[in-house]
């Protein structure tokens, strides 16, 4: 088309945008009409407790307040962030909400700042603050089972710098459903040295401490008694003489059907996902004729558990043997043995599936250990919430619904008021 000098192009008609599709319109309306975020009238207790940690940074690099960095990271991990980039992005997305109770003088820290700070924070001080926080949340329950067990963080190794994967030994309170504490060890074989350190840190008065064969040690049993607690220890062939003596004692009475009046007995049956299991429990305190029990502090009881499992028509039988300082009560013994596995199902499995811990590539400095503590804090906060969702979906809900995240943090303060 050719235009004369005094002519111009015709006006382009205004383009009419297509109407919103019904689903898109409904989502947009719902977002616009969403309730205002919950305002936390009080600062989370965590903020005060973790402000006691000594700041490891030089003064010229302190653009952000240390306790606020920690609280930002805790909230982000609760809401599904599993690395420092995710922590930063969550903070940026929720900046206005965080400003309700944090000062944030220079905005949200970068992911490099989060990584650097947590690689420098003293794990000992971080753990001490964690224990102080837990002591405020925890209800004292006489006879509560406290299970102690270890878990490796598989991808925390750093071959380039000759660093092996770290191994965390944790304590789980069955009735409170709380991780009570954790201690790092570089190798699983060092659980023997890490377990006493963890026991020393914990308030175990009146509890029943359960540990698998790795922690079945005379010194550990004595330490538990000194903390005014009882123990149930899984006995295996690493204590050959005592193991053989206890095994022979039970097998002679049970397999050969000799007089069993000195034994107390109970059993449980479970059916789940095509598996049928019978667990049989025997205990006795009639152990004066056993030769190898004397070195063990307050060893009052020996026990045997027989697990008979039937899966797809195939039946297997496993027997385990225990030593304990408990009184002669088979139901109490059976409860402690069953609840020990709560640390596998409620902590280790949840950390792997709900927090994807084994996939974490955080490796620098103290960061792997401190991130493990952040996960335990998040796990405890979410366990404290009774919303009927699994851990993964609770984290997703906290990410997309700021009111739910506020509810989780507020639940911490409500529990403190109850106690």
C-alpha positions in Angstrom: 0.0 0.0 0.0 1.3 3.5 -1.0 0.5 6.5 1.2 0.3 10.1 0.2 2.6 12.5 2.1 -0.3 14.0 4.1 -1.8 10.6 5.0 -1.0 8.3 7.9 -1.6 4.6 8.7 -5.1 3.8 9.8 -5.6 3.2 13.5 -5.1 -0.4 14.6 -8.3 -1.6 16.2 -7.9 -2.4 19.9 -7.4 -6.2 20.3 -10.0 -7.8 22.5 -8.5 -10.3 24.9 -10.5 -13.6 25.1 -12.6 -14.0 28.2 -11.0 -15.9 31.1 -11.9 -19.6 31.1 -14.1 -20.5 34.0 -11.4 -22.4 35.9 -8.8 -19.6 35.5 -11.4 -17.1 36.6 -12.3 -19.1 39.7 -8.6 -19.4 40.7 -8.0 -15.7 40.2 -11.1 -14.8 42.2 -10.1 -17.1 45.0 -6.6 -15.7 45.2 -7.9 -12.1 45.2 -10.4 -12.9 48.0 -8.0 -14.8 50.1 -8.0 -14.0 53.8 -5.3 -11.7 55.1 -2.3 -13.5 56.5 -2.3 -14.3 60.2 -0.3 -11.8 62.2 1.9 -13.4 64.9 1.2 -11.2 67.9 4.3 -12.6 69.6 7.7 -13.4 68.3 8.3 -17.2 68.0 10.1 -18.5 71.1 12.7 -19.9 68.7 13.8 -16.4 67.8 14.8 -15.6 71.4 16.4 -19.0 72.1 18.6 -19.1 69.0 19.7 -15.5 69.5 22.0 -16.9 72.1 24.3 -18.4 69.5 27.6 -16.7 69.1 27.9 -15.1 65.7 30.9 -16.6 63.9 31.1 -13.9 61.2 33.5 -10.9 61.1 31.7 -7.6 61.8 32.0 -6.2 58.3 30.0 -9.2 56.9 27.1 -8.9 59.4 24.5 -7.4 57.0 21.8 -9.7 58.5 20.9 -10.6 62.1 22.0 -14.2 62.9 18.9 -15.2 64.8 16.7 -13.9 61.9 18.8 -16.0 59.5 18.1 -19.1 61.6 14.3 -18.4 61.9 14.1 -17.8 58.1 15.8 -21.1 57.5 13.5 -22.9 60.0 10.4 -21.5 58.4 11.6 -22.3 54.9 12.5 -25.9 55.8 9.1 -26.4 57.4 7.6 -25.1 54.1 9.5 -27.6 52.0 12.9 -26.0 51.2 15.7 -28.6 51.2 18.6 -26.4 50.1 19.8 -22.8 50.5 18.5 -21.6 47.1 15.0 -22.8 48.2 15.4 -21.1 51.6 16.3 -17.8 49.9 13.4 -18.0 47.4 10.9 -18.8 50.1 12.1 -15.8 52.1 11.8 -13.5 49.1 8.3 -14.8 48.3 7.2 -14.3 51.9 9.1 -11.1 52.7 6.1 -9.0 53.7 4.9 -11.7 56.1 8.4 -12.1 57.7 8.5 -8.3 58.2 5.7 -8.6 60.7 8.0 -10.1 63.3 11.6 -9.8 61.9 13.5 -6.5 61.3 15.3 -7.7 58.1 17.5 -4.6 57.9 18.9 -5.6 54.5 16.1 -7.7 53.2 16.4 -11.5 52.7 19.9 -13.0 52.8 21.2 -14.7 49.6 21.5 -18.4 49.4 25.3 -18.0 49.6 24.9 -16.2 52.9 22.6 -18.9 54.3 25.2 -21.6 53.2 28.1 -19.7 54.6 26.5 -18.9 57.9 25.3 -22.4 58.6 28.7 -23.8 57.6 30.3 -21.6 60.3 27.8 -21.8 63.2 29.1 -24.0 66.0 27.1 -27.3 66.0 27.6 -27.5 69.8 26.0 -24.1 70.4 23.2 -24.9 67.8 22.5 -28.2 69.5 22.5 -26.5 73.0 19.8 -24.1 71.8 17.9 -27.0 70.3 17.9 -28.8 73.6 16.8 -25.7 75.4 13.9 -25.3 73.0 12.9 -28.9 73.4 13.0 -28.7 77.1 10.3 -26.0 77.0 8.1 -28.0 74.6 8.4 -31.4 76.1 5.9 -32.8 78.7 7.4 -35.0 81.4 5.8 -38.5 81.0 6.9 -41.1 83.5 7.9 -44.3 81.8 8.1 -42.7 78.4 10.2 -44.7 75.9 13.2 -42.8 74.5 14.6 -44.6 71.5 18.2 -43.9 70.5 19.5 -44.8 67.0 21.7 -43.6 64.2 21.2 -42.6 60.6 23.7 -41.8 57.9 23.3 -38.7 55.6 24.4 -40.6 52.5 25.3 -37.7 50.2 27.0 -35.5 52.8 30.4 -37.0 51.9 32.9 -34.8 50.1 35.4 -37.1 48.3 37.4 -34.0 47.0 38.2 -33.0 50.5 38.4 -36.5 52.0 35.3 -36.0 54.1 33.1 -39.1 54.7 29.3 -39.0 55.1 28.2 -37.9 58.5 26.2 -40.1 60.8 23.7 -38.6 63.2 22.7 -40.4 66.4 19.2 -39.2 67.5 16.9 -39.6 70.5 13.1 -39.9 69.9 10.5 -39.5 72.7 7.7 -41.8 71.8 4.9 -40.2 73.8 5.8 -36.6 73.0 6.6 -37.5 69.4 9.6 -35.3 69.5 13.2 -35.6 68.5 15.0 -34.8 71.8 18.5 -34.3 70.5 21.2 -35.4 68.1 25.0 -35.9 68.0 27.1 -36.2 64.9 29.7 -38.9 64.3 31.7 -39.4 61.2 31.4 -43.1 60.9 28.7 -45.5 62.1 31.2 -47.5 64.1 31.6 -44.3 66.3 28.0 -44.6 67.6 29.6 -46.2 70.6 31.2 -42.9 71.5 28.4 -40.7 70.3 25.6 -42.4 72.3 27.1 -41.5 75.7 27.5 -37.9 74.6 23.9 -37.8 73.6 22.7 -39.4 76.8 24.7 -36.9 78.8 22.8 -34.0 77.1 19.3 -35.4 77.7 16.9 -35.2 80.7 16.0 -38.9 81.0 14.6 -39.0 84.5 12.0 -41.8 84.8 12.3 -42.8 81.1 13.0 -46.2 79.5 15.9 -45.9 77.1 16.0 -48.4 74.2 19.1 -48.9 72.1 20.0 -51.5 69.5 23.0 -53.9 69.6 25.5 -51.1 68.8 24.7 -49.4 72.1 24.6 -52.6 74.2 27.6 -51.6 76.3 28.3 -51.8 80.1 29.3 -48.2 80.3 26.2 -47.0 78.5 23.9 -49.1 80.8 25.7 -47.6 83.8 25.3 -44.1 82.4 21.6 -44.6 81.8 21.1 -45.7 85.4 23.0 -42.6 86.6 20.5 -40.5 84.7 17.8 -42.1 86.8 16.3 -44.0 83.9 15.9 -47.6 82.9 17.3 -49.4 79.9 16.2 -52.1 77.4 19.2 -53.1 75.3 19.2 -55.4 72.3 21.7 -58.2 73.0 23.6 -59.8 70.1 26.6 -62.0 69.6 29.0 -59.1 70.2 28.6 -60.1 73.8 29.2 -63.8 73.2 29.2 -65.3 76.7 26.1 -63.3 77.9 24.3 -63.7 74.6 24.8 -67.5 74.6 23.8 -67.8 78.2 20.5 -65.8 77.7 19.7 -67.6 74.4 20.3 -71.0 76.0 18.2 -70.1 79.0 15.1 -69.2 76.9 15.5 -71.9 74.2 15.8 -74.6 76.9 12.6 -73.6 78.6 10.6 -72.7 75.5 11.7 -75.1 72.7 12.2 -78.1 75.0 8.9 -77.3 76.9 10.6 -77.4 80.3 8.8 -75.8 83.3 8.1 -72.2 82.4 6.6 -70.9 85.7 9.5 -68.4 86.0 8.6 -66.8 82.7 6.0 -64.0 82.0 4.5 -64.1 78.6 2.3 -61.9 76.2 1.8 -61.7 72.5 0.4 -59.3 69.9 -1.0 -59.9 66.4 -1.0 -57.5 63.5 -2.4 -57.7 59.9 -1.2 -55.0 57.5 -0.8 -54.9 53.7 -1.0 -58.6 53.2 1.4 -59.3 56.1 0.4 -61.2 59.2 2.7 -61.0 62.2 2.6 -62.5 65.7 5.1 -61.2 68.2 5.6 -63.3 71.4 7.4 -61.8 74.4 8.9 -63.6 77.4 10.7 -62.1 80.3 12.1 -63.3 83.6 13.9 -61.8 86.6 15.1 -65.2 87.8 18.6 -64.7 86.7 20.7 -65.4 89.8 22.2 -68.6 88.2 23.5 -66.7 85.2 27.2 -66.1 85.3 27.7 -63.1 83.0 25.1 -60.7 84.3 27.1 -59.3 87.2 29.1 -56.6 85.4 26.0 -54.9 84.2 24.6 -52.2 86.4 21.1 -53.1 87.8 20.5 -55.8 85.2 17.2 -57.1 86.6 15.5 -58.7 83.6 16.3 -60.7 80.5 13.8 -61.0 77.6 13.2 -62.7 74.3 11.0 -61.6 71.4 9.9 -64.0 68.7 8.5 -62.5 65.5 6.6 -64.8 63.3 5.8 -63.2 59.9 3.7 -64.6 57.1 3.9 -62.8 53.7 2.4 -64.3 50.6 2.1 -67.7 52.3 5.8 -67.8 53.4 6.4 -67.8 57.1 9.7 -66.7 58.8 10.6 -66.6 62.5 13.1 -64.3 64.1 14.2 -64.3 67.7 15.9 -61.4 69.5 17.2 -61.2 73.0 17.4 -58.3 75.5 18.7 -57.3 78.8 17.0 -54.7 81.0 16.9 -52.9 84.3 13.0 -52.9 84.3 10.9 -54.6 86.9 9.5 -58.0 86.0 6.6 -56.7 83.8 6.2 -58.3 80.4 3.7 -55.7 79.1 6.0 -52.9 79.9 8.9 -54.7 78.3 6.8 -55.4 75.2 5.7 -51.8 74.9 9.3 -50.5 75.1 10.5 -53.0 72.4 7.6 -52.0 70.1 8.1 -48.3 70.6 11.8 -48.5 69.9 10.9 -48.9 66.2 9.1 -45.5 66.3 12.5 -43.8 65.6 12.8 -45.8 62.4 9.2 -45.1 61.2 8.5 -41.7 62.6 12.0 -40.1 62.2 14.4 -41.9 59.8 11.8 -42.9 57.3 10.0 -39.5 57.4 13.3 -37.6 57.0 14.1 -39.7 53.9 10.6 -39.5 52.3 9.2 -36.2 53.6 12.4 -34.2 53.8 14.5 -36.1 51.2 17.4 -36.1 53.5 19.4 -38.8 51.7 19.4 -36.6 48.6 20.8 -33.5 50.2 24.2 -32.4 48.8 24.9 -29.8 51.5 28.5 -30.6 52.5 30.5 -27.5 53.4 31.8 -27.1 56.9 29.3 -27.6 59.7 26.3 -27.1 57.3 25.3 -30.8 56.9 25.1 -31.2 60.7 23.3 -27.9 61.2 20.9 -28.7 58.4 20.1 -32.0 60.1 19.2 -30.0 63.2 17.0 -27.7 61.1 15.1 -30.7 59.7 14.6 -32.0 63.3 13.2 -28.7 64.3 10.8 -28.6 61.4 9.9 -32.3 62.1 9.0 -31.4 65.7 7.0 -28.3 64.7 5.0 -30.2 62.2 4.5 -33.2 64.5 3.1 -30.8 67.0 0.4 -29.9 64.5 -2.6 -32.3 64.4 -3.7 -31.6 60.9 -4.5 -35.0 59.4 -1.9 -34.9 56.7 1.4 -36.7 56.0 4.6 -34.9 56.5 5.2 -34.2 52.9 1.7 -32.7 52.4 2.1 -30.6 55.6 5.2 -29.1 54.2 3.5 -28.4 50.9 0.6 -26.8 52.8 3.0 -24.6 54.8 4.6 -23.5 51.5 1.3 -22.4 49.8 -0.7 -21.3 52.8 1.0 -18.7 55.0 -1.8 -18.9 57.5 -1.0 -22.6 58.0 2.7 -21.8 58.5 1.7 -19.2 61.1 -0.5 -21.7 62.8 2.5 -24.2 63.0 4.6 -21.5 64.6 1.8 -20.3 66.9 1.3 -23.9 68.0 4.8 -23.8 69.5 3.8 -20.9 71.7 0.4 -22.4 72.6 2.1 -25.6 73.8 4.5 -23.5 75.9 1.5 -21.8 77.5 -0.1 -25.2 78.3 3.1 -26.4 80.0 
